[in-house]
Amino acid sequence: MPLTTLTITLDDALASRVTAAVAAQGKSADTIVAACIEQQLEVALRHAVLVERMETVDAQIDAIARFVEKASSGGGLDPVDLFRICRYPKDQ
């Protein structure tokens, strides 16, 4: 796999943490930093997908609320008996 070289500047505290991880794990700083970047990218991508799904669910809940409001108000028409379309019986 082709590699891309990046140069990064870390503050002293973070550089010390990387140095400690290198000593503890016996891996190179490049390997540890690359793994951290990969993990953070994966988290960011999953977060974006979750936010997109939440927005889709919110839009659908809003559509259902508008439908229930319109169906129950009648709007000059005979109102819909919401208990006929409700999933749960009246007595619950």
Secondary structure, DSSP 8 states (H G I E B T S, - for coil): -----------HHHHHHHHHHHHHHT--HHHHHHHHHHHHHHHHHHHHHHHHHHHHHHHHHHHHHHHHHHHHH-TTS----HHHH-SS-TT-
